[in-house]
């Protein structure tokens, strides 16, 4: 898929479907298997198993307190996979283009630029965490409670420093609000088909499988 409008809309619809019901999560997973690069997208992503372990811990706590932890775990893992696909398929400028197309050159430009800066900061955090882990390995250490806390403090401090530097740069260049941008999109049939399927999956999640087929019988 290459049209960022359809990619963002599909990710939002599928995440909502997975959150609403277990059937929505199941069909969203099937969509992910068909329309994304799947396992190749998750290679060399050390954050994925960490997030899965955190979700498993929350699911186990939910089960111990009498909740449906298995359903929660499955739905959250599907949402995580969709989020990873959205992040991996992102191209610089996509959020800005979609936001300007949807909301105009003032509010849309502001929101889009904020989203782009947030994604750039996320990229920088991933790079910094990789450098920190490399430094720990060179010292004969690895991630642990004693190393995660100071590393997290360093990452947060770096993120705040980058945000301050970016704000100063915008102020120096005289930025106030809004901007000029003429986004161009080139959707193909596969994009449109994927978007339609994502919308259908949300309907299945909201109405249920049996009600969906009765409605369109």
C-alpha positions in Angstrom: 0.0 0.0 0.0 1.3 3.4 -0.9 -1.5 6.0 -0.3 -0.9 7.5 3.2 -4.5 8.5 3.5 -5.7 4.9 3.1 -2.9 3.6 5.2 -3.8 5.9 8.1 -7.5 5.3 7.7 -7.0 1.5 7.5 -4.8 1.5 10.6 -7.4 3.5 12.6 -10.3 1.3 11.5 -8.5 -2.0 12.2 -7.2 -0.8 15.6 -10.8 0.2 16.5 -12.1 -3.2 15.2 -9.5 -5.1 17.2 -10.3 -3.1 20.3 -14.1 -3.6 20.0 -14.3 -7.4 19.7 -12.3 -10.6 19.4 -13.8 -11.2 16.0 -12.6 -7.8 14.9 -9.1 -8.7 16.2 -9.2 -12.0 14.3 -10.2 -10.4 10.9 -7.8 -7.5 11.5 -5.0 -10.1 11.9 -6.0 -11.7 8.7 -5.9 -8.3 7.0 -2.4 -7.7 8.4 -1.3 -11.1 7.0 -2.6 -10.3 3.5 -1.8 -6.5 3.1 1.5 -6.1 4.9 5.0 -7.6 4.7 4.3 -9.5 7.9 7.3 -11.1 9.6 9.9 -9.2 7.5 8.6 -6.0 9.0 9.3 -7.3 12.5 12.8 -8.4 11.9 15.5 -6.6 13.9 12.9 -4.9 16.1 14.0 -5.6 19.7 11.2 -3.4 21.1 8.5 -5.9 19.8 9.3 -8.8 22.2 9.6 -6.3 25.1 6.1 -4.9 24.4 4.6 -8.4 23.9 6.0 -9.4 27.3 4.5 -6.3 28.9 1.1 -7.1 27.4 1.5 -10.7 28.6 2.2 -9.4 32.1 -0.9 -7.2 32.0 -3.0 -10.1 30.6 -1.8 -12.4 33.4 -2.8 -9.8 36.0 -6.2 -9.5 34.4 -6.7 -13.2 34.6 -5.7 -13.3 38.2 -8.3 -10.6 39.0 -11.1 -12.5 37.2 -11.0 -10.7 33.8 -10.6 -12.1 30.3 -6.9 -11.8 30.0 -6.5 -14.0 26.9 -9.0 -11.8 24.9 -7.2 -8.7 26.0 -3.8 -10.1 25.1 -4.8 -11.2 21.6 -6.5 -7.9 20.8 -3.7 -5.8 22.1 -1.1 -7.9 20.1 -3.1 -7.3 17.0 -3.2 -3.6 17.7 0.6 -3.7 18.3 1.1 -5.4 14.9 -1.0 -2.8 13.1 0.9 0.0 14.8 4.3 -1.6 13.8 3.1 -1.8 10.2 2.0 1.8 10.3 5.3 2.9 11.7 7.3 0.8 9.2 5.3 1.9 6.2 5.6 5.6 7.1 7.5 8.0 4.7 8.7 11.4 5.9 6.0 13.9 5.1 3.0 11.5 5.0 1.4 12.8 8.2 1.9 16.4 7.1 0.4 15.7 3.7 -2.6 13.9 5.0 -3.3 16.5 7.7 -3.1 19.4 5.2 -5.4 17.5 2.8 -7.9 16.8 5.5 -7.9 20.0 7.7 -6.4 22.7 5.5 -3.2 24.8 5.4 -3.6 26.3 8.9 -4.8 23.7 11.5 -3.8 20.8 9.2 -0.3 22.1 8.8 0.1 22.6 12.5 -1.2 19.2 13.4 0.8 17.5 10.6 4.0 19.2 11.5 3.6 18.2 15.2 3.0 14.6 14.1 6.1 14.6 11.9 8.2 16.1 14.7 6.9 13.4 17.0 7.8 10.6 14.6 11.3 12.1 14.1 11.7 12.1 17.9 10.6 8.4 18.0 13.2 7.6 15.4 15.8 9.3 17.4 14.8 7.5 20.6 15.1 4.1 18.8 18.6 5.1 17.6 19.6 6.3 21.0 18.4 3.1 22.7 20.3 1.0 20.2 23.5 3.0 20.9 23.0 2.6 24.7 22.5 -1.1 24.3 25.7 -1.3 22.2 27.6 0.6 24.9 26.3 -1.8 27.5 27.3 -4.9 25.5 30.8 -3.4 25.2 30.9 -3.1 28.9 29.7 -6.7 29.3 26.2 -5.7 30.5 22.7 -6.0 29.1 19.3 -4.6 29.9 18.3 -5.0 33.5 16.5 -3.0 36.2 19.8 -1.3 37.2 20.6 -0.3 33.6 17.0 0.5 32.3 16.4 3.3 34.8 19.4 5.4 34.0 19.0 4.7 30.3 15.4 5.8 30.5 16.4 9.0 32.3 19.0 9.7 29.6 16.5 9.1 26.8 13.9 11.4 28.3 16.4 14.1 28.8 17.6 13.9 25.2 14.0 14.0 23.9 13.3 17.1 25.9 16.5 18.7 24.7 15.6 18.0 21.1 12.1 19.4 21.5 13.6 22.6 23.0 16.1 22.9 20.1 13.4 22.4 17.5 11.2 25.1 19.1 14.1 27.5 19.2 14.9 26.8 15.5 11.3 27.4 14.5 11.2 30.7 16.4 14.5 31.9 14.9 13.2 31.2 11.4 10.1 33.2 12.2 7.5 30.4 12.1 4.1 31.4 13.5 1.3 29.2 12.2 0.1 27.4 9.1 2.0 26.9 5.9 1.8 26.2 2.2 1.7 22.6 1.0 0.1 20.9 -2.1 0.0 17.2 -1.3 -0.2 14.7 -4.2 -1.5 11.2 -3.7 -1.4 8.2 -6.1 -3.7 5.5 -4.9 -3.9 2.2 -6.7 -6.5 -0.5 -6.8 -4.8 -2.6 -4.1 -4.9 0.4 -1.8 -8.6 1.0 -2.4 -9.4 -2.7 -1.9 -7.4 -2.8 1.4 -9.3 0.2 2.7 -12.7 -1.3 1.8 -11.7 -4.5 3.6 -10.7 -2.6 6.7 -14.0 -0.7 6.7 -15.8 -4.1 6.4 -13.8 -5.5 9.3 -14.9 -2.7 11.5 -18.6 -3.4 10.6 -18.1 -7.0 11.5 -16.6 -6.0 14.8 -19.4 -3.6 15.6 -22.4 -5.6 14.5 -21.0 -9.1 15.0 -20.5 -11.8 12.4 -24.1 -13.1 12.3 -25.7 -9.6 12.4 -23.3 -8.5 9.6 -24.4 -11.3 7.2 -28.0 -10.7 8.1 -27.7 -7.0 7.4 -26.2 -7.6 3.9 -28.1 -10.7 3.0 
